[in-house]
Each structure stands twice: as structure tokens, then as C-alpha cells.
Amino acid sequence: MSILILCDHENGQLSPVTLNAVSAASQIGGEMHLLVAGDQTGTVAKAAASIAGIAKVLVADDKSLENGLAENLAPLMQSLSGGYSHMMAAATTTGKNVMPRLAALLDVMQISDIIKIEDANTFQRPIYAGNALSTVSSNEAIKVITVRGTAFEAVAAEGGNAAIEPVAGASDAGLSAYVKSELSSSERPELTSAPIVISGGRGMQDGANFAMLEKIADKLGAAVGASRAAVDAGFVPNDYQVGQTGKVVAPDLYVAVGISGAIQHLAGMKDSKVIVAINKDDEAPIFQVADYGLVADLFDAVPALEKELG
């Protein structure tokens, strides 16, 4: 039994969530291989070869894979599927784009967003915005799986010495074309991998008020997030959104400021190790999942917190 894991990478750097996907694969058992697909991926391939537990790194280096177009990547993975019992990827925008196409090409059922592995054929995944858990058993010859990274502890990025092997088969399917990327840049940690996240909701009242949270985030080395209500109101960009339709986070500390705690938001952060809520409504649902709650006006509490941090 062998497992092929799609490696997430960006700007020549291995994405940390790949380590979580490898951790999930290790619980299935069997030899683990990583697929590094892209253009000029030598640095990423070397980093992938160092991951603990990886036996082999397959490198598909081709111009058609430069921007990770799913229409080009899925057929490549299909061509490599022989001999693998499981093909896995982290449930990132890349994984969610590629793996359904791969499942369709292989004519198998995809198993999405798993959070627990019971055995090689049986997996647990959240449904109904995380309010229920579904146990799924598959008898497919090849299991195509996406992994919720926050549910698995990352393996060590060092300590491995995997063989690196080039693979052919990449080509431009001609079904899509890369146009451009519009990315926001920040010196703060990336939201999904930050150890501390401070998020604001509709209670922030205005985008300018997020500056209060940003000051605290800078002092704590935290990332800044937001509820969907705050994003829909135009307070902050879409890439701040935490929740069912945004990013799923599980930091060591999650601070929710002015967030009521709708089910959709809780689905994206309730696995955080410690949750702190600040809200003036003592009946806000966020307090049901919070480890620590402060019933107070955020416009009094947040400046006081900043002052206390020095």
C-alpha cells in the first residue's frame, strides 16, 4: 500500500500545511510519496525530501504547471495513479480544486476534508458546518482524499532523506489559462498557520477600527482575521475571513472581538486550543465555545488590552 500526497507550495517555499497532510497519511500506513508539481521547483523538492517519513519525492517540472492550474495537474496525477491505494492533498484552495477533478478522472468517490483516520478505508469528516461528524467507509481501489490540516499535528520538516525522482506526463490541457494574481501582502503570519489569531466582527462597526486589532496583533505576533459579516460589510478583504466559507484555523490562541458566533464562523475556529471572546452581549453564541469571555464594550476593552501589553 502506497500513498501519493500532493505538495502545496508557493513562491518557491513549501507550505506548512503539507506537513499536516503527511501526518494524516502516516496514520494510514504504507510508503509515502510526495508529488511536487510546478516550474523550477528544485528548492521545494529538496525541502520535501527532508520531511520525516517520506520515502520518495516525485518532481513534475514543466511550464504548464507553473501556476498550478487544476486542469493540467489533475491529468498528471491520474497518469501517476497506478500502484497507489490513496491519493491525498491538504484541503486548501489547490487541493479543493485539483482532487475533485482527479476523482472524476479516476471515476471514484472523493472523501473531503477528513479530520480523523480510523483505518485505511474509514475516515471521519465534519458535516452541517461542523455540528455533526460523518464516518465514511470507502471500498474504492484508489481513495482520493482531502485533509483538514488543522486536525492533524504537523510532522517534522527535517530528518528525512527521500529520493528525488523526475516524472513526465505534464502538458497543457488547453482548458484554462492563467491571467493574473492579485495578492495582499503582510508582514504578519499567514492566517491558517499563525499560532495566535485575533479576529473582528460586525461589532467593529467600521474597517478603520480594525487598526485597533492590528496594533495588538503586531505586539503578539498574531494574524488578523474577520467574520463573514465584517467581510461582507467591506470592513476588510476576503482573505481575512474565518469560517465555513472562509479559512479554517486552529491556533494556540484565538481572540474573537465583536463576533456574535454564528455557526458558520464557529466551524472555522472552534478547534482552536484557547478561545477568548469579547462581546457586549452576554448571550452571544461565541461564549458557548469560549474558554474565557469578557462581557464588555470592545471600544473600552481593546484599548485597555493594548495598554496592558505595553
Secondary structure, 3 states (H helix, E strand, C coil): CEEEEECCEECCEECCHHHHHHHHHHHHCCEEEEEEEECCCHHHHHHHHCCCCEEEEEEEECHHHCCCCHHHHHHHHHHCCCCCCEEEEECCHHHHHHHHHHHHHHCCCEEEEECEEEECCEEEEEECCCCEEEEEECCCCCEEEEECHHHCCCCCCCCCCCEEEECCCCCCCCCCCCCCCCCCCCCCCCCCCCCEEEEECHHHCCHHHHHHHHHHHHHHCCEEEECHHHHHCCCCCHHHEECCCCECCCCCEEEEECCCCCHHHHCCCCCCCEEEEEECCCCCCHHHHCCEEEECCHHHHHHHHHHHHC
